[in-house]
Amino acid sequence: MRFRWLINRKNQQVEIYRSDKEVEILDSPEILSGEDVLPGFILDMTTIL
C-alpha cells in the first residue's frame, strides 16, 4: 500500500495513510490529490463532506 484515504464525513476529516510516514489528518479539506500514485487526480471534497 503506497497510500490510502479514510474519509470521515461525520467529523469532516480525512486521514491519509502512507507507507513511509505518520498518519496525516486533514480537517474539512476542499480537495485531495492523488499524489504520485494517481498523478493529476484531484478529488473535489466540497461535495462529499
Jmol script that loads the backbone (N, CA, C; Angstrom):
load data "model"
ATOM      1  N   MET A   1       0.848  -1.169   0.000  1.00  0.00           N
ATOM      2  CA  MET A   1       0.000   0.000   0.000  1.00  0.00           C
ATOM      3  C   MET A   1       0.897   1.237   0.000  1.00  0.00           C
ATOM      4  N   ARG A   2       0.744   2.052  -1.010  1.00  0.00           N
ATOM      5  CA  ARG A   2       1.528   3.293  -1.044  1.00  0.00           C
ATOM      6  C   ARG A   2       0.823   4.389  -0.281  1.00  0.00           C
ATOM      7  N   PHE A   3      -0.505   4.473  -0.470  1.00  0.00           N
ATOM      8  CA  PHE A   3      -1.276   5.391   0.364  1.00  0.00           C
ATOM      9  C   PHE A   3      -2.755   5.093   0.236  1.00  0.00           C
ATOM     10  N   ARG A   4      -3.513   5.581   1.207  1.00  0.00           N
ATOM     11  CA  ARG A   4      -4.978   5.450   1.152  1.00  0.00           C
ATOM     12  C   ARG A   4      -5.587   6.593   1.943  1.00  0.00           C
ATOM     13  N   TRP A   5      -6.829   6.865   1.619  1.00  0.00           N
ATOM     14  CA  TRP A   5      -7.598   7.887   2.330  1.00  0.00           C
ATOM     15  C   TRP A   5      -8.682   7.207   3.136  1.00  0.00           C
ATOM     16  N   LEU A   6      -8.931   7.693   4.324  1.00  0.00           N
ATOM     17  CA  LEU A   6     -10.090   7.297   5.115  1.00  0.00           C
ATOM     18  C   LEU A   6     -10.908   8.569   5.310  1.00  0.00           C
ATOM     19  N   ILE A   7     -12.070   8.610   4.657  1.00  0.00           N
ATOM     20  CA  ILE A   7     -12.915   9.807   4.680  1.00  0.00           C
ATOM     21  C   ILE A   7     -13.974   9.642   5.755  1.00  0.00           C
ATOM     22  N   ASN A   8     -13.977  10.558   6.719  1.00  0.00           N
ATOM     23  CA  ASN A   8     -14.935  10.538   7.817  1.00  0.00           C
ATOM     24  C   ASN A   8     -15.883  11.727   7.636  1.00  0.00           C
ATOM     25  N   ARG A   9     -17.038  11.448   7.041  1.00  0.00           N
ATOM     26  CA  ARG A   9     -17.988  12.523   6.757  1.00  0.00           C
ATOM     27  C   ARG A   9     -18.559  13.132   8.031  1.00  0.00           C
ATOM     28  N   LYS A  10     -18.780  12.312   9.044  1.00  0.00           N
ATOM     29  CA  LYS A  10     -19.365  12.806  10.294  1.00  0.00           C
ATOM     30  C   LYS A  10     -18.488  13.893  10.926  1.00  0.00           C
ATOM     31  N   ASN A  11     -17.178  13.650  10.978  1.00  0.00           N
ATOM     32  CA  ASN A  11     -16.239  14.606  11.583  1.00  0.00           C
ATOM     33  C   ASN A  11     -15.634  15.562  10.564  1.00  0.00           C
ATOM     34  N   GLN A  12     -15.987  15.392   9.305  1.00  0.00           N
ATOM     35  CA  GLN A  12     -15.444  16.191   8.200  1.00  0.00           C
ATOM     36  C   GLN A  12     -13.920  16.178   8.201  1.00  0.00           C
ATOM     37  N   GLN A  13     -13.386  14.966   8.309  1.00  0.00           N
ATOM     38  CA  GLN A  13     -11.938  14.781   8.320  1.00  0.00           C
ATOM     39  C   GLN A  13     -11.539  13.718   7.306  1.00  0.00           C
ATOM     40  N   VAL A  14     -10.298  13.810   6.878  1.00  0.00           N
ATOM     41  CA  VAL A  14      -9.704  12.784   6.034  1.00  0.00           C
ATOM     42  C   VAL A  14      -8.390  12.368   6.679  1.00  0.00           C
ATOM     43  N   GLU A  15      -8.225  11.069   6.855  1.00  0.00           N
ATOM     44  CA  GLU A  15      -6.964  10.524   7.350  1.00  0.00           C
ATOM     45  C   GLU A  15      -6.215   9.991   6.139  1.00  0.00           C
ATOM     46  N   ILE A  16      -4.967  10.401   6.005  1.00  0.00           N
ATOM     47  CA  ILE A  16      -4.141   9.942   4.890  1.00  0.00           C
ATOM     48  C   ILE A  16      -3.063   9.022   5.448  1.00  0.00           C
ATOM     49  N   TYR A  17      -3.088   7.777   4.979  1.00  0.00           N
ATOM     50  CA  TYR A  17      -2.114   6.770   5.404  1.00  0.00           C
ATOM     51  C   TYR A  17      -1.124   6.559   4.266  1.00  0.00           C
ATOM     52  N   ARG A  18       0.154   6.735   4.561  1.00  0.00           N
ATOM     53  CA  ARG A  18       1.228   6.493   3.602  1.00  0.00           C
ATOM     54  C   ARG A  18       2.156   5.444   4.206  1.00  0.00           C
ATOM     55  N   SER A  19       2.714   4.609   3.361  1.00  0.00           N
ATOM     56  CA  SER A  19       3.536   3.503   3.867  1.00  0.00           C
ATOM     57  C   SER A  19       4.798   3.969   4.588  1.00  0.00           C
ATOM     58  N   ASP A  20       5.279   5.167   4.279  1.00  0.00           N
ATOM     59  CA  ASP A  20       6.556   5.594   4.855  1.00  0.00           C
ATOM     60  C   ASP A  20       6.447   6.792   5.798  1.00  0.00           C
ATOM     61  N   LYS A  21       5.209   7.168   6.199  1.00  0.00           N
ATOM     62  CA  LYS A  21       5.037   8.364   7.030  1.00  0.00           C
ATOM     63  C   LYS A  21       3.971   8.152   8.098  1.00  0.00           C
ATOM     64  N   GLU A  22       3.927   9.101   9.024  1.00  0.00           N
ATOM     65  CA  GLU A  22       2.874   9.119  10.040  1.00  0.00           C
ATOM     66  C   GLU A  22       1.536   9.443   9.379  1.00  0.00           C
ATOM     67  N   VAL A  23       0.452   9.077  10.026  1.00  0.00           N
ATOM     68  CA  VAL A  23      -0.883   9.403   9.532  1.00  0.00           C
ATOM     69  C   VAL A  23      -1.062  10.916   9.551  1.00  0.00           C
ATOM     70  N   GLU A  24      -1.595  11.440   8.460  1.00  0.00           N
ATOM     71  CA  GLU A  24      -1.889  12.874   8.366  1.00  0.00           C
ATOM     72  C   GLU A  24      -3.402  13.051   8.433  1.00  0.00           C
ATOM     73  N   ILE A  25      -3.877  13.939   9.292  1.00  0.00           N
ATOM     74  CA  ILE A  25      -5.312  14.191   9.431  1.00  0.00           C
ATOM     75  C   ILE A  25      -5.614  15.591   8.928  1.00  0.00           C
ATOM     76  N   LEU A  26      -6.537  15.669   7.971  1.00  0.00           N
ATOM     77  CA  LEU A  26      -6.953  16.947   7.406  1.00  0.00           C
ATOM     78  C   LEU A  26      -8.366  17.261   7.870  1.00  0.00           C
ATOM     79  N   ASP A  27      -8.588  18.481   8.321  1.00  0.00           N
ATOM     80  CA  ASP A  27      -9.917  18.928   8.722  1.00  0.00           C
ATOM     81  C   ASP A  27     -10.561  19.693   7.573  1.00  0.00           C
ATOM     82  N   SER A  28     -11.709  19.209   7.114  1.00  0.00           N
ATOM     83  CA  SER A  28     -12.504  19.851   6.062  1.00  0.00           C
ATOM     84  C   SER A  28     -11.684  20.249   4.833  1.00  0.00           C
ATOM     85  N   PRO A  29     -10.948  19.302   4.249  1.00  0.00           N
ATOM     86  CA  PRO A  29     -10.179  19.667   3.058  1.00  0.00           C
ATOM     87  C   PRO A  29     -11.112  19.941   1.876  1.00  0.00           C
ATOM     88  N   GLU A  30     -10.728  20.864   1.018  1.00  0.00           N
ATOM     89  CA  GLU A  30     -11.524  21.164  -0.172  1.00  0.00           C
ATOM     90  C   GLU A  30     -11.206  20.204  -1.310  1.00  0.00           C
ATOM     91  N   ILE A  31      -9.948  19.753  -1.382  1.00  0.00           N
ATOM     92  CA  ILE A  31      -9.544  18.804  -2.418  1.00  0.00           C
ATOM     93  C   ILE A  31      -8.579  17.780  -1.829  1.00  0.00           C
ATOM     94  N   LEU A  32      -8.495  16.625  -2.507  1.00  0.00           N
ATOM     95  CA  LEU A  32      -7.475  15.627  -2.210  1.00  0.00           C
ATOM     96  C   LEU A  32      -6.723  15.350  -3.499  1.00  0.00           C
ATOM     97  N   SER A  33      -5.431  15.189  -3.385  1.00  0.00           N
ATOM     98  CA  SER A  33      -4.577  14.935  -4.535  1.00  0.00           C
ATOM     99  C   SER A  33      -4.212  13.455  -4.591  1.00  0.00           C
ATOM    100  N   GLY A  34      -4.106  12.938  -5.808  1.00  0.00           N
ATOM    101  CA  GLY A  34      -3.679  11.557  -5.998  1.00  0.00           C
ATOM    102  C   GLY A  34      -2.186  11.361  -5.816  1.00  0.00           C
ATOM    103  N   GLU A  35      -1.496  12.449  -5.545  1.00  0.00           N
ATOM    104  CA  GLU A  35      -0.045  12.438  -5.309  1.00  0.00           C
ATOM    105  C   GLU A  35       0.668  11.710  -6.444  1.00  0.00           C
ATOM    106  N   ASP A  36       1.714  10.948  -6.134  1.00  0.00           N
ATOM    107  CA  ASP A  36       2.451  10.247  -7.189  1.00  0.00           C
ATOM    108  C   ASP A  36       1.807   8.919  -7.569  1.00  0.00           C
ATOM    109  N   VAL A  37       0.802   8.477  -6.808  1.00  0.00           N
ATOM    110  CA  VAL A  37       0.115   7.221  -7.108  1.00  0.00           C
ATOM    111  C   VAL A  37      -0.859   7.408  -8.273  1.00  0.00           C
ATOM    112  N   LEU A  38      -1.588   8.518  -8.270  1.00  0.00           N
ATOM    113  CA  LEU A  38      -2.527   8.873  -9.340  1.00  0.00           C
ATOM    114  C   LEU A  38      -2.197  10.293  -9.815  1.00  0.00           C
ATOM    115  N   PRO A  39      -1.120  10.462 -10.554  1.00  0.00           N
ATOM    116  CA  PRO A  39      -0.706  11.804 -10.960  1.00  0.00           C
ATOM    117  C   PRO A  39      -1.828  12.556 -11.691  1.00  0.00           C
ATOM    118  N   GLY A  40      -2.046  13.789 -11.281  1.00  0.00           N
ATOM    119  CA  GLY A  40      -3.064  14.622 -11.911  1.00  0.00           C
ATOM    120  C   GLY A  40      -4.469  14.423 -11.377  1.00  0.00           C
ATOM    121  N   PHE A  41      -4.681  13.405 -10.538  1.00  0.00           N
ATOM    122  CA  PHE A  41      -6.017  13.149  -9.998  1.00  0.00           C
ATOM    123  C   PHE A  41      -6.297  14.104  -8.849  1.00  0.00           C
ATOM    124  N   ILE A  42      -7.441  14.777  -8.912  1.00  0.00           N
ATOM    125  CA  ILE A  42      -7.888  15.679  -7.855  1.00  0.00           C
ATOM    126  C   ILE A  42      -9.321  15.296  -7.497  1.00  0.00           C
ATOM    127  N   LEU A  43      -9.592  15.078  -6.219  1.00  0.00           N
ATOM    128  CA  LEU A  43     -10.936  14.758  -5.740  1.00  0.00           C
ATOM    129  C   LEU A  43     -11.516  15.984  -5.057  1.00  0.00           C
ATOM    130  N   ASP A  44     -12.635  16.478  -5.580  1.00  0.00           N
ATOM    131  CA  ASP A  44     -13.318  17.642  -5.014  1.00  0.00           C
ATOM    132  C   ASP A  44     -14.094  17.187  -3.781  1.00  0.00           C
ATOM    133  N   MET A  45     -13.615  17.567  -2.610  1.00  0.00           N
ATOM    134  CA  MET A  45     -14.229  17.130  -1.358  1.00  0.00           C
ATOM    135  C   MET A  45     -15.421  17.984  -0.943  1.00  0.00           C
ATOM    136  N   THR A  46     -15.646  19.124  -1.603  1.00  0.00           N
ATOM    137  CA  THR A  46     -16.741  20.011  -1.200  1.00  0.00           C
ATOM    138  C   THR A  46     -18.103  19.361  -1.392  1.00  0.00           C
ATOM    139  N   THR A  47     -18.212  18.402  -2.286  1.00  0.00           N
ATOM    140  CA  THR A  47     -19.488  17.712  -2.489  1.00  0.00           C
ATOM    141  C   THR A  47     -19.611  16.451  -1.637  1.00  0.00           C
ATOM    142  N   ILE A  48     -18.517  16.043  -1.014  1.00  0.00           N
ATOM    143  CA  ILE A  48     -18.512  14.807  -0.224  1.00  0.00           C
ATOM    144  C   ILE A  48     -18.679  15.080   1.263  1.00  0.00           C
ATOM    145  N   LEU A  49     -17.981  16.085   1.780  1.00  0.00           N
ATOM    146  CA  LEU A  49     -18.032  16.360   3.224  1.00  0.00           C
ATOM    147  C   LEU A  49     -19.175  17.260   3.582  1.00  0.00           C
TER     148      LEU A  49
END
end "model"
wireframe off; spacefill off
backbone 0.3
color backbone group
